[in-house]
Amino acid sequence: METVVSGIRPTGNLHLGNYFGAVKNFLKMQNDFNCYFFIADYHSLTTHPAPEDLHGNVRQVLAEYLAAGLDPEKATIYIQSDLPEVAELTLLLNMNAYLGELERTTSFKEKARKQPENVNAGLLTYPVLMAADIIIHHANKVPVGKDQEQNLEMTRKFANRFNRIYDTEYFPIPQPFNFGEALVKIPGLDGTGKMGKSEGNGIYLIDDPKVIRKKVMKAVTDSGPTEPNTPVSEPINNLFTLMSVVSQPETLEFFKEEYSKCSIRYGDLKKQLAEDIIIFTEPMREKIKAIAADDAYLRKVAEIGREKAHASASKTLKEVRELIGFRSF
């Protein structure tokens, strides 16, 4: 059985973009692959979260993973920082990662531009830590979105480089994986770009109906079509994309036809979209609340995940140390 590895940073609640862009595929993968799904709390340290925020976010994301349908009996669900082996493998890979190639990565340049007062070494070596996360379990496949394709390519490069330097075929070269279908890119409510945790443009799985209605009614639109069959503008197409994943097909078709006839009422569109989102998220929202309140269950899941992930990671690190030349006297 092939191994799949993926994770989500605990930088806030899971939103619809996370669900349709990642978690929904995770639910399929856990039935057919040897899956490792982790909460990437090491990665979140690049933005210096307060300790209480970090712990709370990890706990919340774990509850939301489980509420969305991830099953600890089918997949290994763990917290990244529970594996000290990841940190050591990152150190070892860093010795063969070069400054120039790390500085040229798109993710580093974008982060450095967004937070010029906090261009830390963790941002620079993010692709190395990501590589360690993946290859420590000998992953064959990694589900990635467009914004992570370059970092996965870096993982492939580091695995190849390790194999070449130590004259081995120890690490598999992981391949991008999306079930052969284009990953769904869920747009934000601000008219441009994708839904994101840090952009303030998302609808979270935990949001209550009142919050969802308020967010959707504030979504950016345009002044409306003035001629029949006018091309759909980006803000309206974003709302149609959201509707395509939460509404009935006939509902989406109705509003698209109204748009093409110049008779669409954006208020009606938003009200319908909000209600459909509420119906879609309600079962998960109730499960999140129940699981988040069950400390014993969360602790048990984390412990089970840690033990299973540690068994894989410790074996890899022992073998990597031997290949490099670290041996006991």
LINTANOR-V908431 format. One record per residue. N is the residue number from 1. PHI is phi in radians with two decimals (none if undefined). NEAR is the number of other C-alpha atoms within 10 Angstrom. D_FIRST is the distance of its C-alpha to the first C-alpha in Angstrom with 2 decimals. Layout:
BEGIN
n = {N/N}
phi = {PHI/PHI}
near = {NEAR/NEAR}
d_first = {D_FIRST/D_FIRST}
END
This chain:
BEGIN
n = {1/2/3/4/5/6/7/8/9/10/11/12/13/14/15/16/17/18/19/20/21/22/23/24/25/26/27/28/29/30/31/32/33/34/35/36/37/38/39/40/41/42/43/44/45/46/47/48/49/50/51/52/53/54/55/56/57/58/59/60/61/62/63/64/65/66/67/68/69/70/71/72/73/74/75/76/77/78/79/80/81/82/83/84/85/86/87/88/89/90/91/92/93/94/95/96/97/98/99/100/101/102/103/104/105/106/107/108/109/110/111/112/113/114/115/116/117/118/119/120/121/122/123/124/125/126/127/128/129/130/131/132/133/134/135/136/137/138/139/140/141/142/143/144/145/146/147/148/149/150/151/152/153/154/155/156/157/158/159/160/161/162/163/164/165/166/167/168/169/170/171/172/173/174/175/176/177/178/179/180/181/182/183/184/185/186/187/188/189/190/191/192/193/194/195/196/197/198/199/200/201/202/203/204/205/206/207/208/209/210/211/212/213/214/215/216/217/218/219/220/221/222/223/224/225/226/227/228/229/230/231/232/233/234/235/236/237/238/239/240/241/242/243/244/245/246/247/248/249/250/251/252/253/254/255/256/257/258/259/260/261/262/263/264/265/266/267/268/269/270/271/272/273/274/275/276/277/278/279/280/281/282/283/284/285/286/287/288/289/290/291/292/293/294/295/296/297/298/299/300/301/302/303/304/305/306/307/308/309/310/311/312/313/314/315/316/317/318/319/320/321/322/323/324/325/326/327/328/329}
phi = {none/-1.26/-1.78/-2.08/-2.26/-2.79/-2.62/-2.29/-1.26/-1.50/-1.81/2.63/-1.13/-1.20/-2.05/-1.03/-1.10/-1.08/-1.13/-1.37/-1.50/-2.45/-1.05/-1.04/-1.26/-1.01/-1.10/-1.28/-1.08/-1.11/-1.51/-2.13/-2.36/-1.46/-1.81/-2.11/-2.01/-2.22/-1.69/-1.51/-1.31/-1.00/-1.06/-1.24/-1.18/-1.13/-1.86/0.96/-1.22/-1.18/-0.90/-1.19/-1.20/-1.06/-1.10/-1.09/-1.19/-1.06/-1.08/-1.17/-1.14/-1.06/-1.07/-1.27/-0.94/-1.18/-1.13/-1.32/2.14/-1.17/-2.04/-1.12/-1.44/-1.77/-2.19/-1.55/-1.94/-2.53/-1.76/-0.91/-1.25/-1.33/-1.98/-1.08/-1.07/-1.10/-1.12/-1.21/-1.13/-1.05/-1.02/-1.16/-1.20/-1.03/-1.18/-2.13/-1.96/-1.93/-0.93/-1.04/-1.23/-1.25/-1.17/-1.48/-1.17/-1.07/-1.10/-1.17/-1.11/-1.20/-1.14/-1.12/-1.26/-1.32/-2.28/-1.06/-1.48/-2.48/-1.57/-1.61/-1.10/-1.10/-1.13/-1.14/-1.71/-0.88/-1.11/-1.27/-1.10/-1.08/-1.09/-1.08/-0.95/-1.44/-1.41/-1.11/-1.86/0.96/-1.09/-1.66/-2.44/-2.38/-1.28/-2.35/-1.60/-1.00/-1.28/-1.99/-1.07/-1.16/-1.14/-1.15/-1.09/-1.14/-1.04/-1.07/-1.12/-1.16/-1.14/-1.07/-1.13/-1.05/-1.04/-1.23/-1.06/-1.79/0.88/-2.55/-2.10/-1.11/-1.60/-1.13/-1.69/-1.17/-1.92/-1.16/-2.48/-2.59/1.08/1.31/-2.02/-1.16/-1.13/-1.34/-1.76/-1.53/-1.35/-1.44/-1.60/-1.65/1.67/-2.47/1.29/-1.56/-1.18/-2.48/-1.21/-1.61/-1.57/1.20/-2.10/-1.97/-1.97/-1.57/-1.07/-1.55/-1.03/-1.45/-0.94/-1.07/-1.17/-1.07/-1.05/-1.12/-1.13/-1.17/-1.15/-1.57/-1.04/-1.19/-2.23/-2.25/-1.42/1.71/-1.21/-1.91/-2.37/-0.99/1.06/-1.15/-0.98/-1.29/-1.26/-1.05/-1.05/-1.31/-1.09/-1.08/-1.16/-1.12/-1.11/-1.05/-1.12/-1.14/-1.80/-2.07/-1.83/-1.25/-0.95/-1.18/-1.16/-1.07/-1.08/-1.04/-1.25/-1.16/-1.16/-1.05/-1.13/-1.13/-1.63/1.11/-2.04/-1.27/-2.00/-1.09/-1.08/-1.16/-1.03/-1.16/-1.08/-1.15/-1.08/-1.06/-1.14/-1.19/-1.12/-1.05/-1.10/-1.16/-1.50/-0.96/-1.06/-1.20/-1.05/-1.19/-1.16/-1.00/-1.06/-1.17/-1.22/-1.07/-1.51/-1.83/-1.04/-1.10/-1.18/-1.05/-1.12/-1.12/-1.08/-1.11/-1.18/-1.08/-1.10/-1.07/-1.11/-1.19/-1.20/-1.10/-1.03/-1.24/-1.19/-1.18/-1.11/-1.06/-1.14/-1.02/-1.23/-1.12/-1.06/-1.17/-1.11/-1.24/2.12/-1.40/-2.36/-1.34/-1.58}
near = {8/11/18/27/24/21/23/19/20/26/21/17/19/25/21/24/23/21/19/16/20/21/22/14/16/26/17/12/20/21/12/13/17/18/24/25/24/24/24/21/21/20/19/16/17/17/14/9/13/10/10/8/13/19/13/15/20/22/19/21/21/26/24/25/23/19/21/22/15/23/16/18/11/16/21/23/27/26/22/23/16/19/18/12/22/25/16/15/22/20/16/18/18/17/8/13/18/10/11/8/10/20/15/11/16/14/19/19/15/11/16/17/12/11/11/10/8/14/17/14/9/17/21/21/20/20/26/24/22/21/25/26/27/26/24/22/25/22/22/20/21/20/22/20/18/9/10/15/14/16/21/22/17/20/24/19/16/23/23/17/16/20/17/12/10/13/10/11/12/18/21/16/19/23/17/17/17/19/11/7/7/10/17/16/20/23/24/25/27/20/19/14/16/17/21/20/20/9/12/11/21/26/25/20/27/21/18/15/16/10/15/21/20/13/18/24/19/12/17/16/19/12/7/16/17/12/11/13/14/13/11/16/14/16/20/21/17/25/24/20/16/23/23/16/17/19/19/11/11/10/15/22/14/12/20/19/14/16/23/17/15/16/14/17/12/18/11/12/22/21/14/19/25/25/16/18/22/21/13/15/20/16/13/18/19/14/18/22/15/12/18/18/12/11/11/10/13/17/12/12/19/19/16/16/22/20/15/15/23/19/12/14/22/17/13/20/18/13/13/19/14/12/16/12/10/11/9/5/3}
d_first = {0.00/3.80/6.58/9.63/13.06/16.36/19.69/23.16/26.44/28.64/31.69/32.62/31.57/28.79/30.40/29.72/28.52/25.78/24.81/24.75/23.63/20.68/20.33/20.33/17.24/15.62/16.37/14.40/11.32/11.28/10.83/7.80/5.84/6.22/9.75/12.83/15.99/19.19/22.91/24.25/27.60/28.16/28.19/30.81/33.25/34.34/36.51/37.95/37.37/39.61/37.97/38.56/37.10/33.95/33.36/34.29/32.00/28.95/29.82/30.42/27.22/25.22/27.26/26.74/22.94/23.04/25.78/23.93/21.19/18.52/17.61/17.40/16.00/12.87/12.64/14.22/17.52/19.86/22.97/22.87/26.08/24.81/23.00/25.85/23.41/22.81/26.55/26.83/24.09/25.90/29.11/27.78/26.37/29.71/31.53/30.10/30.32/33.66/36.14/36.79/33.25/32.72/36.05/35.23/32.18/33.01/31.75/34.09/37.03/36.67/36.42/39.35/41.35/40.66/41.39/43.80/45.10/41.70/40.09/38.41/36.28/33.24/33.53/33.76/30.73/28.55/26.23/25.85/24.92/22.42/20.93/20.80/19.06/16.22/15.91/16.55/12.92/11.87/10.83/9.72/11.30/14.29/16.22/19.81/23.23/26.00/27.51/24.53/23.74/26.06/24.63/21.10/22.88/24.47/21.15/20.21/23.71/23.57/20.34/21.95/25.21/23.92/22.35/25.66/27.98/26.46/25.82/22.15/18.76/17.40/16.03/13.62/15.63/14.16/14.83/16.51/14.83/16.85/15.54/18.09/20.89/23.43/22.97/25.85/28.44/30.55/34.10/36.33/39.64/41.77/41.84/39.74/36.34/33.19/33.14/32.84/33.33/36.03/37.87/39.24/38.39/35.67/35.39/33.47/31.61/34.11/37.20/39.71/41.36/44.48/42.62/40.53/43.73/45.48/42.75/42.40/46.17/46.45/43.91/45.40/46.73/49.33/52.85/51.69/51.91/55.45/54.95/52.96/49.55/49.54/46.21/44.29/44.62/41.68/42.51/42.75/39.67/37.82/39.12/38.13/34.55/34.46/35.99/33.41/30.63/32.74/35.50/35.97/36.03/39.70/40.56/39.21/40.95/44.20/44.37/43.45/46.31/48.62/47.84/48.58/51.87/52.86/53.16/50.21/50.99/48.61/49.57/48.41/45.15/44.43/45.45/43.15/40.22/40.84/40.97/37.76/35.96/37.48/36.29/32.73/32.47/34.47/31.76/29.67/32.92/33.92/30.56/30.72/34.19/33.30/30.25/32.13/34.92/32.78/32.73/31.43/28.31/27.56/28.16/25.86/22.94/23.63/23.87/20.63/18.84/20.83/20.00/16.21/16.43/19.10/17.16/14.67/17.60/20.12/18.14/17.71/21.38/22.67/21.16/22.37/25.81/26.04/25.22/27.88/30.36/30.68/31.38/33.39/36.80}
END
